[in-house]
Amino acid sequence: MMSSYANRGFWLWVILCWSTLTSANPVLEVQHLGNEGVLLHSGETTVLIDAFIPEETYGRYAGLAPETWQSMLDRRGAFSSVRLALASHVHVDHFQPDAAVAFLRAHPETEFVSTAQVVEALASVEGAAAVAGRVEAVETGGIDFSISAHAGIRVEFLRLDHGGEFEDIQNLGHLVHVNGFKVLHIGDAEMSRENFQRFGLAQRDLDVAFVPYWYFLNPSGVEVYRQFLQADSVWAVHIPPAQVDQVRARLAESFPEVLVGNGNRRGLIK
Ligand SMILES: [Zn+2]
């Protein structure tokens, strides 16, 4: 009898130590969902960025795998409770308004925050009125960044100009603080020093950064990456499936520290 009580005490001790250890050392689960769509999950919190993309776009950028989209609608696994969803900009490879409304209708717990252009596109979808109370536009006109808190998640919204010929597209970078982790997602930000230098990103000690793959193929992009986008875990994203092998080979050669964001790749950050 004595030894059985002693054993029980031992196991109680093990459980206490384990729960102390796990609560003192939170982990962040990162899942690449497709194109620039990502899931961040830590503790009880799940955040989605650029994830409402079930359809393939422009004939080259992957949408979500059908089973991933179904899991999102069915609230399975890490998708069971999504406190916050974000979208960088209105282009359909980052945001599909019908999908956003379908998701928000299936997730009454989710708040959605994005640009005025995204919110306007969402409002034009049938059924959008039912979710309008949980949709918020971030001011992107005259400011460089703003900070807001949603259910314990802090987000710094960075006004980063869109690259290429899209000057009138509002593009948001997101610096998400979740459970002590700092995660940067930059949408399709133009790869110039001027675009990034005002945010002090080099001093932010980032845990994770998601970077469009073309940054690594261009001298200006490489300069921005080296100067502003350093993180413990860097993911190349927005890779057309037809080019994944080529990009992987290129990164392995010159940027072996960079992970290839491809489909449902997952990572654990400690
Ligand atoms: Zn874009």
Residues whose N, C-alpha, C, O or C-beta is under 5 A from the ligand:
A	BS01	ZN	H91 D188
